[in-house]
Amino acid sequence: MTISIILALLALSVPVIIRLAKGRATAPRIEQLRSVDLHAFRNLMDPEEEDYLRQHLPAAEFRRIQRERLRAAVEYIQCAAFNAAVLMSVAEPARQSPDPAVARAAVKLTDNAIRLRSYAFRAIPKLYLAMIFPGRGFSPAPVAESYEQMTRQVVLLGLQYPTGEISSAL
C-alpha cells in the first residue's frame, strides 16, 4: 500500500520535475522575477517550529497544517528555481564582459543558479513525500543557502544590470 502511494506521488510530481529540469522555452526576462521570502521559507522548514506544532496541536490538525506548510514550501522552491532560470539568462551576456570582475560574478551567478535548480529538482519530490508522511523531518536548507548565494552574485552584477527590479523580487 505504501509503495503504491509513493509511486503515485512520484508519478504526479514528474511534470514538476521535468519543468524544473528543462526550464522555460523562451528566455525569461528580469521583470519576471518572483518574490521569495527566505525568512518565511526557513520558518516553514524549521524543525523546532514543526516540533512546537506537533506538541500543541491534535494529531489530525498537525498533519493538516504540516501539509499546508509543505505545499507553501514547494511554492517557494518553485519560485526560487524560476528566479534562478531568469538570473541565468541575465548572467549569460555578462559572462562575456571585458571587465573580469563582472565576468567572474556572472560565472558564479550561473553556477549558483544551476546548483539551486539541482537542489529544487531533488527537494520537491521529497516535500511531496513528506506531505504523505508528515513529521518525517526533511529540511531543504540547501535551497535557501544556494538562493542567498545567488542573490549576493546579483548584487555584484548590479554594476552592469539595474538592481531595482531584482532587489525587490529577491
Helices and strands as residue ranges (DSSP letters): H 2-22, G 30-32, H 38-45, H 47-56, H 59-94, H 100-132, H 141-157, H 164-169
